[in-house]
């Protein structure tokens, strides 16, 4: 799992310092976790999952689902206000109608 955490962090182009600040831990702790010299608590695993926008299964087992972007969008969308959700739905509808008009 430690190597997956490191790979995902690098893929997202996040620094260890940034991750440490976001997760309220020291950079040394992030380094130790990525090196495999420190275990990750279940709470920390959930926080890594949220920060990286991936499932805990992906972090634990390397299972990557093709709809990762869709799941990340859904997770973020769920946290928005009703007004923001409606605005995004209207934008999506507009984009769809615009593309159809070009055909």
Secondary structure, 3 states (H helix, E strand, C coil): CHHHHHHHHHHCCCCHHHHHHHCCCCHHHHHHHHHCCCCCCHHHHHHHHHHHCCCHHHHHHCCCCCCHHHHHHHHHHHCCCHHHHHHHHHHHHHHHHHHHHHC
